[in-house]
Amino acid sequence: MPFHAATIVRLLALLGLALAPVRAQAQAAPCQPLAYQGNDYVVCEIDLRRYRLRTFWRGPDGAAIGSLDRLAGVAEPAEGRFAFAMNGGMYHADLAPVGLYVENGQEMVRANTASGPGNFHMKPNGVFWVGAGRVGVTETGRYLRERPRAEYATQSGPMLVIDGRIHPKISDHGVSRKIRNGVGVRDVQTAVFAISNGPVTFGEFAHLFRDRLRTPNALFLDGSISSLYAPALRRNDGLLPLGPMIGAFEKPRR
């Protein structure tokens, strides 16, 4: 039976309505691939007006959760569906955080201001924190002086970008290349996480945050073990056991 023009228009309109939720869901995904200066990344933008953002370390049994896969099983019944999760700072062999760790407003590990070898002690290092509707990446000494109202926090190092400047010990000509992940803050309500899909230098990673992602303060979270859970991208990294982790959940729409 032939279709009239009005019928065709109506069918197309209905088809558009049917596809609209799919398009909206795709647009709402916080994690997207990004190519920058010859390297491939996944970048996850978390706006506190849309997402609840927090840290994780131990499960209900008191043991370290240890993986992004287990984190989804532990957290989703209580928190809702994950939009994103990532390893969240350096840790010891027993998966305990190397530096400051705060969860639900409780300081579970004190800030580490000691000097030593390795990336964590490449000062200035810093603290990623969330609290009172704000998110921040703050150099450790400043964090300890100002004591922001952090409900969740994790310390790592080094800082990648400090008040718009690349960390003074990070060279544009560095040769060490690893898979890396980190977090920067664009404004008080927007955190931007990134993970490289292949090995990158510290310099390349720092310039990503400052020059492309436009985050005046950014913190290195870790390298080599860097892992991402991004269900919209069908990605669930399960590499080595993890210590502290960071996760985001979409807030219910009113």
ABEGO torsion letter per residue (X at the ends): XBBBAAAAAAAAAAAAAAAAAAAAAAAABABBBBBBGGBBBBBBBBBAAABBBBBBABBAAGBBAGBAAAAAAAAAAAAEBBABBBBAEBBBAAGBBABBBBBGGBBABBBBABBEBEAAABOBBBBBBBEGGBBBBBBAAAAAAAGBBBABBBBBOBBABBGGBBBAABBAABABBBBBBBBBBABAABBBBBBBABBBBAAAAAAAAAAAAGBABBBBABBGABBBBBAAAGBBBBBBBBBBBBBBBBBBBX
